[in-house]
Each structure stands twice: as structure tokens, then as C-alpha cells.
């Protein structure tokens, strides 16, 4: 696990942590979340700054908000996503 953790970022948190799995179940019921808007141009700037190696609204996104300021077109928001 330690050796694989050197190759895969946040291996324990993403695939083995029981707390992370439980939080993933409750994430869909959160009132506020980090999400992409339709202005997203898929430049992957958010992916480069994310410690979990994901984009907003994708699996393993922890809604930490590190990506909010990284988007050059301001397509990442924090709040309630309108459907």
C-alpha cells in the first residue's frame, strides 16, 4: 500500500478509507457543493490543482474548493447547483 501510494496520489483517501466512502454517500445530499457551469471549456486547470486528481462534480471530488480560483473562465462555482 505504501509503495503504491507513491505512484497513485492519495491512494488511501481515494480507494481504502472508510470515512471517505461514507462521506461519498452523503455528498449527494449536501446543500452546497463545488460544480462546473456550462461555461467550462475543459482546459483542465482545475484538474492540475486538485489533490484528488478530479474535476468538480466527478467521483472523488471532496468539494474542498481548491479549484475555484484556478478556472480562467470562472466556470467553477460554490453553492447550490440549479438543474
Secondary structure by P-SEA (a helix, b strand, c coil): caaaaacccccccccccaaaaaaaaaccccccccccccccccccccccccccccccccccccccccccccccccccccccccc
